[in-house]
Amino acid sequence: MNDTKEKPAFTPGPWESEDCTPGDSKGLCFAVKSKHTIVARTTDGWDEARANARLIASAPEMYELLRDILVEYEAEAKAEGWDLPTSGEMIRELLDKVEGGEG
């Protein structure tokens, strides 16, 4: 990863979740949507579907925050001559997975 922000290959955020249960029932199915497309649907049961949809919808924001944290941390570590600790390595591996690397 480098300091220049490359666009990841996933649908850009923000994403939001919306109840998409057909009929009069509410809360059984949630759609996670971006501006122009449905990103995912959850149908895991009443409470689980809602919780999973919120987690999925938060993914773009979590990705950006994690990426920004790592860029700042790596810059400080380099300036101070620190080795990147295990948590930094874990962040890098996770971001590499999201960005399409082996991870």
Summary of the structure (lengths in Angstrom):
residues: 103
radius of gyration: 17.4
end to end distance: 12.0
largest distance: 60.7
contacts: 245
relative contact order: 0.17
helix: 46%
strand: 13%
